[in-house]
Amino acid sequence: MLPFDKTLVIIPTYNEIDNIERMITTMLSMHQGISLLIIEDGSPDGTADVVKKLQKEYPDNLHMIQRTGKLGLGTAYVTGFKWALERSYEFVFEMDCDFSHDPNQVPDLLEAAQSNDLVIGSRYIDGIRIINWPFRRLLLSYLASIYTRFVTGIPVHDTTGGFKCFTRKALSSLNLDNIVSTGYIFQLELNYKIWSLGMKVKEVPIVFYERRDGQSKMAGGIIFEALFAVLRLRVMKTLGTLLK
């Protein structure tokens, strides 16, 4: 039996009215005993109202932190991590609300977390497992992953994936008030720090389904920002400031 009763899934939301109810009901019905924490960034579409309605149905397992505006994915997760560590959860997930991360694969990551400190749902092991991305975006993402491994030395193929399970030990080892990265590089920073501490990191293959078509967000200035951010993390490790 997997310890769903000791597991928290953090789901940041902004304008997720089309997905939030289905995600909550799917997760709580599929994995008995699991808890959800919604980090709601002031969605004007009524996302928070849906969560409040469902909290009456799931008072013990559905929680929400409302923030005053769209404050960013990294700060949302840090807020959730601190909330989890103040309570008795042993396993803490990051997960998207739009079903690009499959709720059916939560047990795969949780099972691997029984013998690892950080488990990453990987789009790039056992083949490329991304559906509905334009080729240019897929190529940029894959090349960025290769570049990141080369610069940092981290033995992880999917360095920026957002479907992950941390143990309490891994989160407790981080200085959550000293996370320097945002956006694309936030995920890498967490992985890099946990790996640099000598903890066990494992990738589990997942299928990532991009439900939202459109222009790649990995273009222009964001790409160059990411390239330099990776270098900055490597320099911080060399100077001994990464883990402070």
Secondary structure, 3 states (H helix, E strand, C coil): CCCHHHEEEEEEECCCCCCHHHHHHHHHHHCCCCEEEEEECCCCCCHHHHHHHHHCCCCCCEEEEECCCCCCHHHHHHHHHHHHHCCCCCEEEECCCCCCCCHHHHHHHHHHCCCCCEEEEECCCCCCCEECCCHHHHHHHHHHHHHHHHHHCCCCCCCCCCCEEEEHHHHHCCCHHHCCCCHHHHHHHHHHHHHHCCCCEEEEECCEECCCCCCCCCCCHHHHHHHHHHHHHHHHHHHCCCCC
